[in-house]
Amino acid sequence: MGRIQPLTWFYTLEMRVQAKLLAHPHGYLSEAIAASIPRRADLVRDDNIRQKSRRWQLRSAEAIRLEEERLRLDSWWTSLCELTRRALLEHRGAQVPARYRDAVAELDPRGAPPSGDTDAPFALTGITAAYVEMVAIGADTR
């Protein structure tokens, strides 16, 4: 059996959950979000007696990995012109016009799927889609 790729579990989550985790990877997770993470091995539980409910967090290595990705994407996002940022936000979860393919092509192997037709619209995927969703819902206010 092959080794599970880092963040594989992340891509199984709903997009809004991905965005929230990317925004605050070291934060506490609700029971519902913790339950949606398929590998409990990626979580640690805080059973503080004063707390009525359990609090969960990502394991440090996973949280650091997400934080590093967010910082890398923060740098990418600020390098984009305002028009490109608006277009990516407007078309998140849908087909992005082909003229914006270059803005994401080198960002993430899952970011803009390769296509034989470079003039065809494309969908944001992977960590890129999660980041754009994070920006859109305002979860990036730290």
C-alpha positions as CSV (number, residue, x, y, z in Angstrom):
1,M,0.0,0.0,0.0
2,G,1.4,3.4,-1.0
3,R,2.0,6.3,1.4
4,I,-1.0,8.7,1.6
5,Q,0.0,12.0,0.1
6,P,0.1,15.1,2.4
7,L,-3.2,17.0,2.5
8,T,-5.1,14.2,0.7
9,W,-7.6,14.3,3.5
10,F,-8.0,18.1,3.0
11,Y,-9.4,17.7,-0.6
12,T,-12.2,15.4,0.7
13,L,-13.7,18.2,2.7
14,E,-16.4,20.7,1.6
15,M,-14.9,23.8,0.0
16,R,-16.1,26.1,2.8
17,V,-14.5,23.8,5.4
18,Q,-11.2,23.8,3.4
19,A,-11.3,27.6,3.3
20,K,-11.8,27.9,7.0
21,L,-9.0,25.4,7.8
22,L,-6.7,27.2,5.4
23,A,-7.5,30.5,7.1
24,H,-7.0,29.2,10.6
25,P,-5.0,26.0,10.5
26,H,-4.0,26.1,14.2
27,G,-7.5,27.0,15.5
28,Y,-9.9,24.8,17.3
29,L,-12.4,22.8,15.2
30,S,-16.0,22.1,15.9
31,E,-17.1,18.6,16.5
32,A,-18.8,18.6,13.1
33,I,-15.7,19.7,11.2
34,A,-13.5,17.3,13.2
35,A,-15.9,14.5,12.3
36,S,-15.7,15.4,8.6
37,I,-11.9,14.9,8.6
38,P,-11.5,11.3,7.4
39,R,-8.3,10.4,9.2
40,R,-8.6,11.1,12.9
41,A,-4.9,10.6,13.0
42,D,-4.6,14.1,11.7
43,L,-6.3,15.5,14.8
44,V,-5.6,16.0,18.5
45,R,-8.2,16.3,21.1
46,D,-8.2,18.8,24.0
47,D,-10.3,17.2,26.8
48,N,-10.0,20.1,29.2
49,I,-12.3,19.4,32.1
50,R,-13.6,23.0,32.2
51,Q,-14.9,22.6,28.7
52,K,-18.3,21.1,28.3
53,S,-17.4,19.8,24.8
54,R,-14.3,18.4,23.2
55,R,-12.1,20.7,21.2
56,W,-10.2,19.4,18.3
57,Q,-7.2,20.8,16.4
58,L,-5.2,19.6,13.4
59,R,-1.9,17.9,14.4
60,S,0.9,20.4,14.3
61,A,2.5,19.0,11.1
62,E,-0.7,19.3,9.2
63,A,-1.5,22.8,10.5
64,I,2.0,23.9,9.6
65,R,1.7,22.5,6.1
66,L,-1.6,24.4,5.6
67,E,-0.1,27.6,7.0
68,E,2.9,27.3,4.7
69,E,0.5,26.8,1.7
70,R,-1.6,29.8,2.8
71,L,1.5,32.0,3.1
72,R,2.7,30.9,-0.3
73,L,-0.8,31.7,-1.7
74,D,-0.9,35.1,0.1
75,S,2.2,36.0,-1.8
76,W,0.7,34.9,-5.1
77,W,-2.6,36.7,-4.4
78,T,-0.9,40.0,-3.7
79,S,1.1,39.7,-6.9
80,L,-2.0,39.6,-9.0
81,C,-3.5,42.7,-10.5
82,E,-6.9,43.7,-9.1
83,L,-8.7,42.8,-12.3
84,T,-7.4,39.2,-12.1
85,R,-8.3,38.9,-8.4
86,R,-11.8,40.1,-9.1
87,A,-12.2,37.6,-12.0
88,L,-11.0,34.7,-9.9
89,L,-13.4,35.6,-7.1
90,E,-16.3,36.1,-9.4
91,H,-15.8,32.8,-11.2
92,R,-14.9,30.6,-8.2
93,G,-16.8,27.4,-8.2
94,A,-17.5,27.9,-12.0
95,Q,-15.6,28.1,-15.2
96,V,-12.9,30.7,-15.2
97,P,-12.3,32.5,-18.5
98,A,-9.2,31.1,-20.3
99,R,-7.4,34.4,-20.2
100,Y,-6.8,33.9,-16.5
101,R,-5.2,30.5,-16.9
102,D,-1.6,31.9,-16.8
103,A,-2.4,33.5,-13.4
104,V,-2.8,30.0,-11.9
105,A,-1.0,27.6,-14.2
106,E,2.2,27.3,-12.3
107,L,0.6,27.6,-8.8
108,D,-0.5,24.1,-8.1
109,P,-0.6,20.9,-10.1
110,R,-4.3,20.8,-9.2
111,G,-4.8,24.5,-9.7
112,A,-5.7,24.7,-13.4
113,P,-6.0,21.4,-15.1
114,P,-3.9,21.0,-18.2
115,S,-6.0,21.2,-21.3
116,G,-5.3,20.6,-24.9
117,D,-7.3,23.8,-25.6
118,T,-5.7,26.7,-23.8
119,D,-8.5,28.9,-25.0
120,A,-11.1,26.9,-23.0
121,P,-12.4,28.0,-19.7
122,F,-11.2,26.0,-16.7
123,A,-12.2,25.4,-13.1
124,L,-10.0,26.2,-10.1
125,T,-9.2,23.1,-8.1
126,G,-7.1,22.0,-5.2
127,I,-5.5,24.4,-2.8
128,T,-6.0,27.2,-5.3
129,A,-9.8,26.8,-5.2
130,A,-9.8,26.6,-1.4
131,Y,-7.7,29.8,-1.1
132,V,-9.9,31.8,-3.5
133,E,-12.9,30.6,-1.5
134,M,-11.2,31.7,1.7
135,V,-10.7,35.2,0.4
136,A,-14.3,35.3,-0.9
137,I,-15.9,34.4,2.4
138,G,-13.6,36.7,4.3
139,A,-12.1,33.9,6.4
140,D,-8.6,35.4,5.8
141,T,-9.0,38.0,8.5
142,R,-6.6,36.8,11.0
